[in-house]
Amino acid sequence: MYEVIIERPRLGGGWGSKERRAEMRFRADPEHDPAPTSEPISRGRGSKHLNENLAPLRRFLLSRVGRPWNAVHSEISATLRLTSAVQKHVLDHLREMVYMNVVQIGDDLYECGSWGVQEFRRSRWTPVYVCPKTGLLKKVPPRPARFKPPTVRDVVPIDRDAQYRKIAGQWYRITLTPIPAAPDWLDLRDVLLGDLRNLGTTWQREVTLREHYGYRDRYATAKRQIGKNELRRLPQEVR
């Protein structure tokens, strides 16, 4: 597999090639210095060049959809030597073509990484993922077109520490507080979402907070119904 993915065919092979005949004539010139400064490594066989033909690896992964990812990975690794930099390059591409660290929240799939959590969608470059529940290799499902009917805005941001939010027909001022650097989840309670420890893993909490408030590192600590004077500050279309 690695020979197809990484290496291109040898070029310029054979002593009878046009380039080789020109070289021989040049060396036969009496004024030419016979001491060569360098010699080709593979005389008469041409030279190899690195290739980035990833289509065979992509087809191989798609042909293994439905199988355990560990078995697929072992099948690929069995033909490679990690001591070879060229063959190890295949595994580098493999990590780029498979979503491996995946969490499922509701019906949506998210990729976890050092940058946080982000929703992913199927692409030609990364067509498969490892199911977090079964460990099977699966195709990344195409994201369905979601029709969202127009809705009345119920959130008006003020700044990173506050926002107006319409709840059950009434407008409230919500106070947002940064989550401590070393939080004790047992002590953190969101006035709208409840105990943060009940929102799942750290990644799931961050996704929920970002979807609800626009920030993954803040939660609601206070809620106050606003009066008429403060209500006039809101945009006319949301009152």
Secondary structure, DSSP 4 states (H G I P E B T S, - for coil): -HHHHHBPPPBS-STTSHHHHHHHHHHH-TTS-SS-S---SSTTT-B--B----HHHHHHHHHTTTSBHHHHHHHHHTT--TT-HHHHHHHHHHHHHEE-SEEEETTEEEEEETTEEEE----SSS-EEE-TTT-BEEEPPPPPP---------EEEEETTEEEEEETTEEEEEEEEEPPSS--TTT-EETTTEEGGGG-SHHHHHHHHHHHHS-SSEEEEEEEE--HHHHTTS-GGG-
